[in-house]
């Protein structure tokens, strides 16, 4: 299956978004999924293009993607307007 890593990255990002949405009181899954997805893409970009620690065919970039998604969600909830 050539796209197994991408499917795993999407599953990780959606799982992180779901957990973050539940922990913060179910305010909107779409926003958390969007932030988590952008963070996951940023993690892939950093691992593969910027630092070159992995290629897109290796599984190491998934860890970078998950960590970046978690950091993006953390900053999203830290700096969002709470009204």
PDB file of N, CA, C and O in Angstrom, chain B, residues numbered from 101:
ATOM      1  N   UNK B 101       0.850  -1.175   0.000  1.00  0.00           N
ATOM      2  CA  UNK B 101       0.000   0.000   0.000  1.00  0.00           C
ATOM      3  C   UNK B 101       0.900   1.244   0.000  1.00  0.00           C
ATOM      4  O   UNK B 101       1.560   1.533   0.998  1.00  0.00           O
ATOM      5  N   UNK B 102       0.924   1.964  -1.098  1.00  0.00           N
ATOM      6  CA  UNK B 102       1.890   3.067  -1.220  1.00  0.00           C
ATOM      7  C   UNK B 102       1.570   4.290  -0.363  1.00  0.00           C
ATOM      8  O   UNK B 102       2.467   5.084  -0.078  1.00  0.00           O
ATOM      9  N   UNK B 103       0.352   4.457   0.042  1.00  0.00           N
ATOM     10  CA  UNK B 103      -0.022   5.647   0.806  1.00  0.00           C
ATOM     11  C   UNK B 103      -0.317   5.340   2.268  1.00  0.00           C
ATOM     12  O   UNK B 103      -1.095   6.048   2.906  1.00  0.00           O
ATOM     13  N   UNK B 104       0.287   4.310   2.791  1.00  0.00           N
ATOM     14  CA  UNK B 104       0.030   3.913   4.177  1.00  0.00           C
ATOM     15  C   UNK B 104       0.508   4.972   5.164  1.00  0.00           C
ATOM     16  O   UNK B 104      -0.150   5.226   6.173  1.00  0.00           O
ATOM     17  N   UNK B 105       1.654   5.591   4.875  1.00  0.00           N
ATOM     18  CA  UNK B 105       2.167   6.621   5.779  1.00  0.00           C
ATOM     19  C   UNK B 105       1.253   7.829   5.811  1.00  0.00           C
ATOM     20  O   UNK B 105       1.031   8.409   6.874  1.00  0.00           O
ATOM     21  N   UNK B 106       0.725   8.212   4.673  1.00  0.00           N
ATOM     22  CA  UNK B 106      -0.169   9.366   4.615  1.00  0.00           C
ATOM     23  C   UNK B 106      -1.465   9.067   5.363  1.00  0.00           C
ATOM     24  O   UNK B 106      -1.969   9.914   6.101  1.00  0.00           O
ATOM     25  N   UNK B 107      -1.999   7.871   5.173  1.00  0.00           N
ATOM     26  CA  UNK B 107      -3.217   7.489   5.892  1.00  0.00           C
ATOM     27  C   UNK B 107      -2.968   7.455   7.400  1.00  0.00           C
ATOM     28  O   UNK B 107      -3.830   7.855   8.183  1.00  0.00           O
ATOM     29  N   UNK B 108      -1.799   6.982   7.802  1.00  0.00           N
ATOM     30  CA  UNK B 108      -1.466   6.968   9.228  1.00  0.00           C
ATOM     31  C   UNK B 108      -1.323   8.386   9.773  1.00  0.00           C
ATOM     32  O   UNK B 108      -1.754   8.665  10.891  1.00  0.00           O
ATOM     33  N   UNK B 109      -0.720   9.281   8.993  1.00  0.00           N
ATOM     34  CA  UNK B 109      -0.563  10.675   9.436  1.00  0.00           C
ATOM     35  C   UNK B 109      -1.921  11.357   9.577  1.00  0.00           C
ATOM     36  O   UNK B 109      -2.138  12.116  10.522  1.00  0.00           O
ATOM     37  N   UNK B 110      -2.825  11.096   8.655  1.00  0.00           N
ATOM     38  CA  UNK B 110      -4.176  11.663   8.746  1.00  0.00           C
ATOM     39  C   UNK B 110      -4.895  11.115   9.972  1.00  0.00           C
ATOM     40  O   UNK B 110      -5.572  11.859  10.680  1.00  0.00           O
ATOM     41  N   UNK B 111      -4.750   9.819  10.224  1.00  0.00           N
ATOM     42  CA  UNK B 111      -5.389   9.216  11.401  1.00  0.00           C
ATOM     43  C   UNK B 111      -4.828   9.792  12.693  1.00  0.00           C
ATOM     44  O   UNK B 111      -5.579  10.056  13.632  1.00  0.00           O
ATOM     45  N   UNK B 112      -3.521   9.988  12.748  1.00  0.00           N
ATOM     46  CA  UNK B 112      -2.898  10.567  13.942  1.00  0.00           C
ATOM     47  C   UNK B 112      -3.386  11.998  14.153  1.00  0.00           C
ATOM     48  O   UNK B 112      -3.726  12.384  15.272  1.00  0.00           O
ATOM     49  N   UNK B 113      -3.418  12.785  13.075  1.00  0.00           N
ATOM     50  CA  UNK B 113      -3.855  14.181  13.195  1.00  0.00           C
ATOM     51  C   UNK B 113      -5.318  14.264  13.625  1.00  0.00           C
ATOM     52  O   UNK B 113      -5.664  15.096  14.464  1.00  0.00           O
ATOM     53  N   UNK B 114      -6.176  13.422  13.068  1.00  0.00           N
ATOM     54  CA  UNK B 114      -7.583  13.442  13.459  1.00  0.00           C
ATOM     55  C   UNK B 114      -7.780  12.945  14.891  1.00  0.00           C
ATOM     56  O   UNK B 114      -8.644  13.445  15.612  1.00  0.00           O
ATOM     57  N   UNK B 115      -6.984  11.967  15.297  1.00  0.00           N
ATOM     58  CA  UNK B 115      -7.085  11.481  16.674  1.00  0.00           C
ATOM     59  C   UNK B 115      -6.648  12.563  17.658  1.00  0.00           C
ATOM     60  O   UNK B 115      -7.292  12.763  18.688  1.00  0.00           O
ATOM     61  N   UNK B 116      -5.565  13.255  17.348  1.00  0.00           N
ATOM     62  CA  UNK B 116      -5.129  14.349  18.209  1.00  0.00           C
ATOM     63  C   UNK B 116      -6.167  15.460  18.259  1.00  0.00           C
ATOM     64  O   UNK B 116      -6.410  16.043  19.315  1.00  0.00           O
ATOM     65  N   UNK B 117      -6.777  15.751  17.121  1.00  0.00           N
ATOM     66  CA  UNK B 117      -7.816  16.780  17.084  1.00  0.00           C
ATOM     67  C   UNK B 117      -9.029  16.362  17.901  1.00  0.00           C
ATOM     68  O   UNK B 117      -9.609  17.179  18.617  1.00  0.00           O
ATOM     69  N   UNK B 118      -9.411  15.108  17.802  1.00  0.00           N
ATOM     70  CA  UNK B 118     -10.546  14.626  18.581  1.00  0.00           C
ATOM     71  C   UNK B 118     -10.294  14.668  20.074  1.00  0.00           C
ATOM     72  O   UNK B 118     -11.166  15.067  20.846  1.00  0.00           O
ATOM     73  N   UNK B 119      -9.112  14.262  20.481  1.00  0.00           N
ATOM     74  CA  UNK B 119      -8.763  14.302  21.908  1.00  0.00           C
ATOM     75  C   UNK B 119      -8.722  15.740  22.402  1.00  0.00           C
ATOM     76  O   UNK B 119      -9.234  16.042  23.480  1.00  0.00           O
ATOM     77  N   UNK B 120      -8.116  16.627  21.622  1.00  0.00           N
ATOM     78  CA  UNK B 120      -8.035  18.036  22.029  1.00  0.00           C
ATOM     79  C   UNK B 120      -9.426  18.656  22.099  1.00  0.00           C
ATOM     80  O   UNK B 120      -9.706  19.463  22.986  1.00  0.00           O
ATOM     81  N   UNK B 121     -10.292  18.282  21.167  1.00  0.00           N
ATOM     82  CA  UNK B 121     -11.647  18.817  21.176  1.00  0.00           C
ATOM     83  C   UNK B 121     -12.430  18.334  22.387  1.00  0.00           C
ATOM     84  O   UNK B 121     -13.193  19.098  22.977  1.00  0.00           O
ATOM     85  N   UNK B 122     -12.249  17.081  22.760  1.00  0.00           N
ATOM     86  CA  UNK B 122     -12.936  16.559  23.939  1.00  0.00           C
ATOM     87  C   UNK B 122     -12.403  17.171  25.231  1.00  0.00           C
ATOM     88  O   UNK B 122     -13.172  17.465  26.147  1.00  0.00           O
ATOM     89  N   UNK B 123     -11.103  17.359  25.302  1.00  0.00           N
ATOM     90  CA  UNK B 123     -10.501  17.908  26.519  1.00  0.00           C
ATOM     91  C   UNK B 123     -10.865  19.365  26.743  1.00  0.00           C
ATOM     92  O   UNK B 123     -10.858  19.838  27.880  1.00  0.00           O
ATOM     93  N   UNK B 124     -11.182  20.077  25.680  1.00  0.00           N
ATOM     94  CA  UNK B 124     -11.468  21.506  25.815  1.00  0.00           C
ATOM     95  C   UNK B 124     -12.957  21.811  25.819  1.00  0.00           C
ATOM     96  O   UNK B 124     -13.335  22.983  25.803  1.00  0.00           O
ATOM     97  N   UNK B 125     -13.792  20.824  25.839  1.00  0.00           N
ATOM     98  CA  UNK B 125     -15.216  21.074  25.977  1.00  0.00           C
ATOM     99  C   UNK B 125     -16.010  21.068  24.695  1.00  0.00           C
ATOM    100  O   UNK B 125     -17.060  21.707  24.628  1.00  0.00           O
ATOM    101  N   UNK B 126     -15.554  20.379  23.685  1.00  0.00           N
ATOM    102  CA  UNK B 126     -16.294  20.222  22.415  1.00  0.00           C
ATOM    103  C   UNK B 126     -16.725  21.558  21.839  1.00  0.00           C
ATOM    104  O   UNK B 126     -17.922  21.826  21.736  1.00  0.00           O
ATOM    105  N   UNK B 127     -15.788  22.388  21.468  1.00  0.00           N
ATOM    106  CA  UNK B 127     -16.109  23.695  20.915  1.00  0.00           C
ATOM    107  C   UNK B 127     -16.133  23.719  19.404  1.00  0.00           C
ATOM    108  O   UNK B 127     -16.614  24.691  18.821  1.00  0.00           O
ATOM    109  N   UNK B 128     -15.645  22.710  18.762  1.00  0.00           N
ATOM    110  CA  UNK B 128     -15.654  22.679  17.310  1.00  0.00           C
ATOM    111  C   UNK B 128     -14.579  21.759  16.777  1.00  0.00           C
ATOM    112  O   UNK B 128     -13.390  22.071  16.843  1.00  0.00           O
ATOM    113  N   UNK B 129     -14.999  20.628  16.250  1.00  0.00           N
ATOM    114  CA  UNK B 129     -14.034  19.659  15.745  1.00  0.00           C
ATOM    115  C   UNK B 129     -13.357  20.154  14.483  1.00  0.00           C
ATOM    116  O   UNK B 129     -12.185  19.851  14.261  1.00  0.00           O
ATOM    117  N   UNK B 130     -14.061  20.909  13.646  1.00  0.00           N
ATOM    118  CA  UNK B 130     -13.470  21.366  12.390  1.00  0.00           C
ATOM    119  C   UNK B 130     -12.250  22.242  12.635  1.00  0.00           C
ATOM    120  O   UNK B 130     -11.237  22.096  11.951  1.00  0.00           O
ATOM    121  N   UNK B 131     -12.334  23.143  13.594  1.00  0.00           N
ATOM    122  CA  UNK B 131     -11.207  24.040  13.878  1.00  0.00           C
ATOM    123  C   UNK B 131     -10.007  23.257  14.400  1.00  0.00           C
ATOM    124  O   UNK B 131      -8.877  23.491  13.971  1.00  0.00           O
ATOM    125  N   UNK B 132     -10.245  22.335  15.318  1.00  0.00           N
ATOM    126  CA  UNK B 132      -9.125  21.560  15.843  1.00  0.00           C
ATOM    127  C   UNK B 132      -8.542  20.629  14.779  1.00  0.00           C
ATOM    128  O   UNK B 132      -7.332  20.407  14.741  1.00  0.00           O
ATOM    129  N   UNK B 133      -9.402  20.086  13.917  1.00  0.00           N
ATOM    130  CA  UNK B 133      -8.906  19.233  12.838  1.00  0.00           C
ATOM    131  C   UNK B 133      -8.082  20.041  11.840  1.00  0.00           C
ATOM    132  O   UNK B 133      -7.070  19.556  11.334  1.00  0.00           O
ATOM    133  N   UNK B 134      -8.504  21.252  11.559  1.00  0.00           N
ATOM    134  CA  UNK B 134      -7.757  22.108  10.646  1.00  0.00           C
ATOM    135  C   UNK B 134      -6.388  22.468  11.225  1.00  0.00           C
ATOM    136  O   UNK B 134      -5.377  22.397  10.526  1.00  0.00           O
ATOM    137  N   UNK B 135      -6.358  22.847  12.478  1.00  0.00           N
ATOM    138  CA  UNK B 135      -5.092  23.200  13.125  1.00  0.00           C
ATOM    139  C   UNK B 135      -4.174  21.978  13.208  1.00  0.00           C
ATOM    140  O   UNK B 135      -2.974  22.084  12.952  1.00  0.00           O
ATOM    141  N   UNK B 136      -4.723  20.847  13.557  1.00  0.00           N
ATOM    142  CA  UNK B 136      -3.939  19.623  13.655  1.00  0.00           C
ATOM    143  C   UNK B 136      -3.404  19.207  12.281  1.00  0.00           C
ATOM    144  O   UNK B 136      -2.258  18.774  12.168  1.00  0.00           O
ATOM    145  N   UNK B 137      -4.213  19.334  11.264  1.00  0.00           N
ATOM    146  CA  UNK B 137      -3.768  18.994   9.910  1.00  0.00           C
ATOM    147  C   UNK B 137      -2.655  19.903   9.414  1.00  0.00           C
ATOM    148  O   UNK B 137      -1.689  19.439   8.809  1.00  0.00           O
ATOM    149  N   UNK B 138      -2.792  21.187   9.670  1.00  0.00           N
ATOM    150  CA  UNK B 138      -1.743  22.126   9.269  1.00  0.00           C
ATOM    151  C   UNK B 138      -0.456  21.837  10.042  1.00  0.00           C
ATOM    152  O   UNK B 138       0.636  21.899   9.477  1.00  0.00           O
ATOM    153  N   UNK B 139      -0.581  21.527  11.314  1.00  0.00           N
ATOM    154  CA  UNK B 139       0.592  21.160  12.098  1.00  0.00           C
ATOM    155  C   UNK B 139       1.249  19.886  11.596  1.00  0.00           C
ATOM    156  O   UNK B 139       2.476  19.783  11.583  1.00  0.00           O
ATOM    157  N   UNK B 140       0.448  18.921  11.186  1.00  0.00           N
ATOM    158  CA  UNK B 140       0.987  17.672  10.659  1.00  0.00           C
ATOM    159  C   UNK B 140       1.738  17.902   9.355  1.00  0.00           C
ATOM    160  O   UNK B 140       2.803  17.323   9.140  1.00  0.00           O
ATOM    161  N   UNK B 141       1.198  18.733   8.496  1.00  0.00           N
ATOM    162  CA  UNK B 141       1.890  19.061   7.242  1.00  0.00           C
ATOM    163  C   UNK B 141       3.186  19.816   7.534  1.00  0.00           C
ATOM    164  O   UNK B 141       4.202  19.594   6.876  1.00  0.00           O
ATOM    165  N   UNK B 142       3.147  20.704   8.519  1.00  0.00           N
ATOM    166  CA  UNK B 142       4.362  21.424   8.903  1.00  0.00           C
ATOM    167  C   UNK B 142       5.417  20.465   9.448  1.00  0.00           C
ATOM    168  O   UNK B 142       6.604  20.626   9.165  1.00  0.00           O
ATOM    169  N   UNK B 143       4.999  19.474  10.222  1.00  0.00           N
ATOM    170  CA  UNK B 143       5.934  18.475  10.731  1.00  0.00           C
ATOM    171  C   UNK B 143       6.565  17.661   9.623  1.00  0.00           C
ATOM    172  O   UNK B 143       7.764  17.385   9.656  1.00  0.00           O
ATOM    173  N   UNK B 144       5.761  17.273   8.634  1.00  0.00           N
ATOM    174  CA  UNK B 144       6.312  16.567   7.473  1.00  0.00           C
ATOM    175  C   UNK B 144       7.322  17.447   6.753  1.00  0.00           C
ATOM    176  O   UNK B 144       8.404  16.985   6.390  1.00  0.00           O
ATOM    177  N   UNK B 145       6.973  18.717   6.545  1.00  0.00           N
ATOM    178  CA  UNK B 145       7.855  19.637   5.833  1.00  0.00           C
ATOM    179  C   UNK B 145       9.182  19.813   6.569  1.00  0.00           C
ATOM    180  O   UNK B 145      10.243  19.829   5.945  1.00  0.00           O
ATOM    181  N   UNK B 146       9.121  19.944   7.882  1.00  0.00           N
ATOM    182  CA  UNK B 146      10.353  20.098   8.651  1.00  0.00           C
ATOM    183  C   UNK B 146      11.212  18.843   8.593  1.00  0.00           C
ATOM    184  O   UNK B 146      12.429  18.932   8.433  1.00  0.00           O
ATOM    185  N   UNK B 147      10.592  17.678   8.721  1.00  0.00           N
ATOM    186  CA  UNK B 147      11.353  16.429   8.743  1.00  0.00           C
ATOM    187  C   UNK B 147      11.942  16.090   7.384  1.00  0.00           C
ATOM    188  O   UNK B 147      13.090  15.654   7.298  1.00  0.00           O
ATOM    189  N   UNK B 148      11.178  16.284   6.328  1.00  0.00           N
ATOM    190  CA  UNK B 148      11.609  15.822   5.010  1.00  0.00           C
ATOM    191  C   UNK B 148      12.362  16.906   4.250  1.00  0.00           C
ATOM    192  O   UNK B 148      13.419  16.632   3.682  1.00  0.00           O
ATOM    193  N   UNK B 149      11.849  18.112   4.227  1.00  0.00           N
ATOM    194  CA  UNK B 149      12.435  19.156   3.395  1.00  0.00           C
ATOM    195  C   UNK B 149      13.477  20.024   4.086  1.00  0.00           C
ATOM    196  O   UNK B 149      14.495  20.364   3.482  1.00  0.00           O
ATOM    197  N   UNK B 150      13.241  20.386   5.336  1.00  0.00           N
ATOM    198  CA  UNK B 150      14.138  21.332   6.000  1.00  0.00           C
ATOM    199  C   UNK B 150      15.341  20.619   6.600  1.00  0.00           C
ATOM    200  O   UNK B 150      16.481  20.934   6.259  1.00  0.00           O
ATOM    201  N   UNK B 151      15.098  19.661   7.489  1.00  0.00           N
ATOM    202  CA  UNK B 151      16.203  19.014   8.189  1.00  0.00           C
ATOM    203  C   UNK B 151      16.698  17.749   7.503  1.00  0.00           C
ATOM    204  O   UNK B 151      17.832  17.333   7.742  1.00  0.00           O
ATOM    205  N   UNK B 152      15.893  17.132   6.667  1.00  0.00           N
ATOM    206  CA  UNK B 152      16.303  15.943   5.931  1.00  0.00           C
ATOM    207  C   UNK B 152      16.592  14.733   6.807  1.00  0.00           C
ATOM    208  O   UNK B 152      17.480  13.944   6.484  1.00  0.00           O
ATOM    209  N   UNK B 153      15.868  14.568   7.899  1.00  0.00           N
ATOM    210  CA  UNK B 153      16.093  13.422   8.779  1.00  0.00           C
ATOM    211  C   UNK B 153      15.383  12.167   8.269  1.00  0.00           C
ATOM    212  O   UNK B 153      15.674  11.063   8.729  1.00  0.00           O
ATOM    213  N   UNK B 154      14.464  12.326   7.330  1.00  0.00           N
ATOM    214  CA  UNK B 154      13.732  11.183   6.794  1.00  0.00           C
ATOM    215  C   UNK B 154      13.300  11.493   5.366  1.00  0.00           C
ATOM    216  O   UNK B 154      13.350  12.638   4.916  1.00  0.00           O
ATOM    217  N   UNK B 155      12.881  10.465   4.678  1.00  0.00           N
ATOM    218  CA  UNK B 155      12.269  10.650   3.360  1.00  0.00           C
ATOM    219  C   UNK B 155      10.780  10.356   3.495  1.00  0.00           C
ATOM    220  O   UNK B 155      10.326   9.882   4.536  1.00  0.00           O
ATOM    221  N   UNK B 156      10.037  10.634   2.460  1.00  0.00           N
ATOM    222  CA  UNK B 156       8.594  10.397   2.517  1.00  0.00           C
ATOM    223  C   UNK B 156       8.249   8.911   2.529  1.00  0.00           C
ATOM    224  O   UNK B 156       7.119   8.548   2.853  1.00  0.00           O
ATOM    225  N   UNK B 157       9.202   8.047   2.182  1.00  0.00           N
ATOM    226  CA  UNK B 157       8.941   6.611   2.193  1.00  0.00           C
ATOM    227  C   UNK B 157       9.276   5.976   3.535  1.00  0.00           C
ATOM    228  O   UNK B 157       8.966   4.803   3.744  1.00  0.00           O
ATOM    229  N   UNK B 158       9.896   6.711   4.448  1.00  0.00           N
ATOM    230  CA  UNK B 158      10.219   6.182   5.764  1.00  0.00           C
ATOM    231  C   UNK B 158       9.098   6.535   6.744  1.00  0.00           C
ATOM    232  O   UNK B 158       8.261   7.393   6.463  1.00  0.00           O
ATOM    233  N   UNK B 159       9.097   5.870   7.883  1.00  0.00           N
ATOM    234  CA  UNK B 159       8.057   6.093   8.880  1.00  0.00           C
ATOM    235  C   UNK B 159       8.458   7.108   9.937  1.00  0.00           C
ATOM    236  O   UNK B 159       7.627   7.475  10.768  1.00  0.00           O
ATOM    237  N   UNK B 160       9.698   7.575   9.935  1.00  0.00           N
ATOM    238  CA  UNK B 160      10.176   8.502  10.955  1.00  0.00           C
ATOM    239  C   UNK B 160       9.462   9.847  10.903  1.00  0.00           C
ATOM    240  O   UNK B 160       9.274  10.486  11.938  1.00  0.00           O
ATOM    241  N   UNK B 161       9.065  10.280   9.723  1.00  0.00           N
ATOM    242  CA  UNK B 161       8.423  11.594   9.622  1.00  0.00           C
ATOM    243  C   UNK B 161       7.059  11.617  10.301  1.00  0.00           C
ATOM    244  O   UNK B 161       6.535  12.694  10.583  1.00  0.00           O
ATOM    245  N   UNK B 162       6.477  10.461  10.566  1.00  0.00           N
ATOM    246  CA  UNK B 162       5.195  10.430  11.280  1.00  0.00           C
ATOM    247  C   UNK B 162       5.331  10.948  12.707  1.00  0.00           C
ATOM    248  O   UNK B 162       4.427  11.605  13.223  1.00  0.00           O
ATOM    249  N   UNK B 163       6.445  10.655  13.334  1.00  0.00           N
ATOM    250  CA  UNK B 163       6.674  11.177  14.689  1.00  0.00           C
ATOM    251  C   UNK B 163       6.782  12.694  14.647  1.00  0.00           C
ATOM    252  O   UNK B 163       6.204  13.383  15.487  1.00  0.00           O
ATOM    253  N   UNK B 164       7.518  13.217  13.673  1.00  0.00           N
ATOM    254  CA  UNK B 164       7.636  14.664  13.520  1.00  0.00           C
ATOM    255  C   UNK B 164       6.272  15.280  13.243  1.00  0.00           C
ATOM    256  O   UNK B 164       5.943  16.343  13.769  1.00  0.00           O
ATOM    257  N   UNK B 165       5.496  14.619  12.429  1.00  0.00           N
ATOM    258  CA  UNK B 165       4.166  15.119  12.080  1.00  0.00           C
ATOM    259  C   UNK B 165       3.254  15.151  13.302  1.00  0.00           C
ATOM    260  O   UNK B 165       2.541  16.132  13.512  1.00  0.00           O
ATOM    261  N   UNK B 166       3.268  14.101  14.102  1.00  0.00           N
ATOM    262  CA  UNK B 166       2.443  14.059  15.300  1.00  0.00           C
ATOM    263  C   UNK B 166       2.859  15.083  16.342  1.00  0.00           C
ATOM    264  O   UNK B 166       2.013  15.721  16.968  1.00  0.00           O
ATOM    265  N   UNK B 167       4.168  15.239  16.529  1.00  0.00           N
ATOM    266  CA  UNK B 167       4.659  16.227  17.487  1.00  0.00           C
ATOM    267  C   UNK B 167       4.299  17.639  17.045  1.00  0.00           C
ATOM    268  O   UNK B 167       3.893  18.464  17.863  1.00  0.00           O
ATOM    269  N   UNK B 168       4.448  17.918  15.756  1.00  0.00           N
ATOM    270  CA  UNK B 168       4.106  19.250  15.249  1.00  0.00           C
ATOM    271  C   UNK B 168       2.608  19.512  15.354  1.00  0.00           C
ATOM    272  O   UNK B 168       2.202  20.637  15.644  1.00  0.00           O
ATOM    273  N   UNK B 169       1.781  18.496  15.125  1.00  0.00           N
ATOM    274  CA  UNK B 169       0.337  18.665  15.274  1.00  0.00           C
ATOM    275  C   UNK B 169      -0.030  18.945  16.722  1.00  0.00           C
ATOM    276  O   UNK B 169      -0.888  19.785  16.995  1.00  0.00           O
ATOM    277  N   UNK B 170       0.609  18.251  17.646  1.00  0.00           N
ATOM    278  CA  UNK B 170       0.348  18.493  19.071  1.00  0.00           C
ATOM    279  C   UNK B 170       0.791  19.895  19.484  1.00  0.00           C
ATOM    280  O   UNK B 170       0.095  20.566  20.246  1.00  0.00           O
ATOM    281  N   UNK B 171       1.940  20.337  18.989  1.00  0.00           N
ATOM    282  CA  UNK B 171       2.404  21.691  19.291  1.00  0.00           C
ATOM    283  C   UNK B 171       1.478  22.752  18.693  1.00  0.00           C
ATOM    284  O   UNK B 171       1.212  23.778  19.319  1.00  0.00           O
ATOM    285  N   UNK B 172       0.994  22.496  17.485  1.00  0.00           N
ATOM    286  CA  UNK B 172       0.064  23.440  16.857  1.00  0.00           C
ATOM    287  C   UNK B 172      -1.238  23.530  17.646  1.00  0.00           C
ATOM    288  O   UNK B 172      -1.778  24.621  17.831  1.00  0.00           O
ATOM    289  N   UNK B 173      -1.742  22.397  18.108  1.00  0.00           N
ATOM    290  CA  UNK B 173      -2.958  22.413  18.922  1.00  0.00           C
ATOM    291  C   UNK B 173      -2.730  23.121  20.248  1.00  0.00           C
ATOM    292  O   UNK B 173      -3.596  23.853  20.727  1.00  0.00           O
ATOM    293  N   UNK B 174      -1.565  22.900  20.836  1.00  0.00           N
ATOM    294  CA  UNK B 174      -1.248  23.581  22.087  1.00  0.00           C
ATOM    295  C   UNK B 174      -1.201  25.092  21.927  1.00  0.00           C
ATOM    296  O   UNK B 174      -1.743  25.822  22.757  1.00  0.00           O
ATOM    297  N   UNK B 175      -0.566  25.561  20.878  1.00  0.00           N
ATOM    298  CA  UNK B 175      -0.514  27.009  20.655  1.00  0.00           C
ATOM    299  C   UNK B 175      -1.871  27.561  20.248  1.00  0.00           C
ATOM    300  O   UNK B 175      -2.194  28.707  20.562  1.00  0.00           O
ATOM    301  N   UNK B 176      -2.660  26.764  19.557  1.00  0.00           N
ATOM    302  CA  UNK B 176      -4.001  27.203  19.181  1.00  0.00           C
ATOM    303  C   UNK B 176      -4.851  27.468  20.425  1.00  0.00           C
ATOM    304  O   UNK B 176      -5.520  28.497  20.517  1.00  0.00           O
ATOM    305  N   UNK B 177      -4.821  26.543  21.370  1.00  0.00           N
ATOM    306  CA  UNK B 177      -5.616  26.722  22.570  1.00  0.00           C
ATOM    307  C   UNK B 177      -5.011  27.742  23.528  1.00  0.00           C
ATOM    308  O   UNK B 177      -5.720  28.306  24.361  1.00  0.00           O
ATOM    309  N   UNK B 178      -3.718  27.979  23.416  1.00  0.00           N
ATOM    310  CA  UNK B 178      -3.080  28.974  24.259  1.00  0.00           C
ATOM    311  C   UNK B 178      -3.408  30.397  23.823  1.00  0.00           C
ATOM    312  O   UNK B 178      -3.596  31.280  24.660  1.00  0.00           O
ATOM    313  N   UNK B 179      -3.478  30.616  22.519  1.00  0.00           N
ATOM    314  CA  UNK B 179      -3.632  31.975  22.005  1.00  0.00           C
ATOM    315  C   UNK B 179      -5.006  32.303  21.422  1.00  0.00           C
ATOM    316  O   UNK B 179      -5.212  33.417  20.941  1.00  0.00           O
ATOM    317  N   UNK B 180      -5.941  31.369  21.454  1.00  0.00           N
ATOM    318  CA  UNK B 180      -7.242  31.684  20.863  1.00  0.00           C
ATOM    319  C   UNK B 180      -8.043  32.617  21.775  1.00  0.00           C
ATOM    320  O   UNK B 180      -7.806  32.681  22.981  1.00  0.00           O
ATOM    321  N   UNK B 181      -8.970  33.317  21.192  1.00  0.00           N
ATOM    322  CA  UNK B 181      -9.806  34.267  21.928  1.00  0.00           C
ATOM    323  C   UNK B 181     -10.888  33.480  22.673  1.00  0.00           C
ATOM    324  O   UNK B 181     -11.605  32.681  22.070  1.00  0.00           O
ATOM    325  N   UNK B 182     -11.001  33.705  23.968  1.00  0.00           N
ATOM    326  CA  UNK B 182     -11.966  32.949  24.759  1.00  0.00           C
ATOM    327  C   UNK B 182     -13.253  33.715  25.026  1.00  0.00           C
ATOM    328  O   UNK B 182     -14.212  33.131  25.529  1.00  0.00           O
ATOM    329  N   UNK B 183     -13.305  34.959  24.716  1.00  0.00           N
ATOM    330  CA  UNK B 183     -14.478  35.823  24.881  1.00  0.00           C
ATOM    331  C   UNK B 183     -15.092  35.661  26.214  1.00  0.00           C
ATOM    332  O   UNK B 183     -16.089  36.315  26.518  1.00  0.00           O
TER     333      UNK B 183
END
